[in-house]
Amino acid sequence: MISPSLPENESARLQSLVEHQLLDTLPEEVYDDITRLAAEICGTPIAAINLVASNRLWPKSIVGFPAESYPRDISFCAHTILNPGEVLLVPDARYDERFHNNPNITGDPGVVFYAGVPVQDAQGRALGSLCVCDTRPRELSDLKLESLKALAKLVNTHFQLRRTQMELEKAHDQVRAAQPILDVIAMTIGSLQAGLGELETRSQLHSLQQEATALRSVLTLSSE
């Protein structure tokens, strides 16, 4: 068995994985639907969306095997993420020097066949893989491989939607946090309106109005 090396962008990849807040989350129907569809299309008993963390592999979704973490250095998916634009296809892992005495082959689940497609963030960093596995050697047709890649792209899209939603929620929180500042400015402007006859007061009012307008513009852009 050959342990997988680290991707060149490992630090940025791990940071992206943290920022997506996917690890150790509850099951989600959209990902479970994708893994079930992958298993059905490819005709395999096992399919999973696996995330590769610093020292472990964690299944965001899996069918055909218990959902549990296991060490990264024995995972097929840790090899898959080394080439983000390619499919890792292992027709018979028993005769592949990278995996032939891997505990996942010699023990449960007894993986012999593996096909994995990297799942990526918006910058193309591989966070893990969508994979299908079988306990016997096999091949996948070109059509099935293309279907597996299409499903991986769907996972990518949902990852990106999740990240966008988190950023929008953060922007909305910033707007809500700034609202008291706007309220104070509005109250100050109101208190100055009684003395508009004084030039200095007029200048202060004009300055505050400019600040309020600028702040509202920033907050509006943040919330869009």
N, C-alpha and C positions, 0 to 999 in steps of 0.2 A: 504493500500500500504506500502511496505517495501523498503526504499531507499537502493540502493546497497552499500556494503562496498567497501573499497579500496583494490586492490591487494597488496600483500606483497612487490612486486617489483615495486610499483607505481612510485617512483622517476626515476629508470632506464628505465621503460616503457615510461614515458613521455619524457625523454631525447632522447630515440630512435625515438619516434614519431617526435620530432623536427629535428633530424638529417636526417630523411628520406625526409623531406621537402614536405610532402603530403598535409598538411592542407591548405585549402583555395586556392587550385590550380584549374586550368581549367579542364573541363571534358576531359577524355582520352578514345579513342575508345576501347582499350583493356579491360578496366574495365567495360565500358558500355556493351560490348559484354558478359562479364561474368554475369552481373546482369540480362540481358535479358534472357540468357540461364538458369539461376537459376530459374527465374519465370516460364519459359516455361516447364522445367523439373518437377518442383514441382506443377505446375498448380495453382499458386497463382497470385493475381493481383499486388502485391507489392514485390519487391526485392531490396536489397541495400547492398553496401559496406560502412559500417559506421565506422568512426574513433572516438575513445573515447579520447577526450582531457581532460584537468584538470577540466573544469567546463561545458563542452558542448559536444554534439554529433554532428559530422559533416559528411554528406554523400559525400564520394568521387564519388560515382555513385549510382543512384537510378532510378527505373522505377515504375510507378503507383502512384507516389505522388510527390509533389513539393520538389525540393532540397533546404532544409533549415535546419539551426541548431536549436537544442532545448536543454533544460537543461539536463545535465547528470543524475541528480537524478531521472528523470522520464523515463529514457531510458531502454529498455529491454537489449540492447547491453552492458550496463555497468554491468549487471549481467552476461552476457555471458563471458566476459573477466576474470572473477574470476576463471574459470577452463579452462585454455588454451587447454587442450587435449580433451575436451568434447563438445558435442552438447547440447545446451540449447533448450529443446522442451517444448512448452507450448500449449497443445491442445485447452484449453479454458481458456483464461486469466481472464474471469469474475469470475471464481471460484478458482483462485490462489491467495493466500493471499499476494503475492509479488506485484500483479498488479491489483487486482479487482476494485479499484477506481482510477486507473491511468488515467490522462487526455488523454493519447493516446487511451484509451478504451472508456471513457465516451464522448470524443469529437472526432475531426478528428485526424487520419484517421479511428477511430473506430476499432482498432486492437483487434481481438479476438484470432486468432491463430498466433503463432510465432515459428520459428525454426532458430537458429543462431549458426554458427560455428566460433570460434575465427580465426582471421587472424593474423599472427605472423611475427616477424622479424627472422633473422638467429639464434638468441640466444633463440628463443622460447617465447619471450615476446609478449603478445597479444596487438596489436595496435588497434584492433577493431573487427568487425565481418562481415561475409557475412551472410545475413539473408533473409528469405522470410516470408511474412505476409499475412493474410487473414482477412476478416471482418466476418467470420463465423468459428465455431469450426471445426476442422478436424484432421486427422492423416496423417503421411507420411509413405509410405512403406519403408522397409529396403533399397530397391534399390534406392529410391529417396534420402534417408538420406546419403547413400554412395556417390551418385552423388554430393550432396551438399558439402560433405567433400572434394571430389576430386576437385571441383571448388575452394574451399577455399585454397587448397594447390597451385592451379594455381595462386591465388592472392598473396600468400606468395612468390612464385617464382618471380613474377613481382616486388614485393617490394624489394627483394634481388638484382635483376638485376638493379633496379633503384639506390640502394645504391652503388653497385659496379661501375656503370657508373660514379657516382658522385666522387668516390674516384679516379678513373682513370683520370678524368678531373682535379682534384686537383693535382695529381702527374705530369701531363703534364704541368700545370701552373708553378709548382716548377721548372721543367726542363727549361722552357722558361725564368723564372726569373733568373736562374743561368747562362744562356748563356753569358751575359756580363762579368761575372767573368772568364769564360773560354777564352773569347776573350782577356781580359787583360793579362792573363797568357801567351797566345800564342804570343802576341805582345812583352812581356817582354823577353820570350825565344828568339825571333827573334833578339831583340836588343843586346842580350848577345852573339849571335853566332859569332859576329865579333871579340870578344876577347877571343876565346877559348884557346889561348896559355897560359893564366894566370890560375894558379891552383885554385885560389879563385873563378874566374869566372866559371871554370868548375864545382866546387862544388855547386855554386848557380844554375847553369843550371840543374845539376842532381837533386837537391832538388825540383826545380820548376816542372821538368818533372814528378817526383814522385807524387807531389801534384796534377798535372793535371790528371794523370792517375787514382789516387784515386777518384778524384771528378767525372771524367767521369764514373767510375764504380758505384758510388753511384747513379748518375743520371740515368744510364741505368737500375739499379735495380728498381728505383722508377717508371720508365715509363713502366715497364713490367706488 
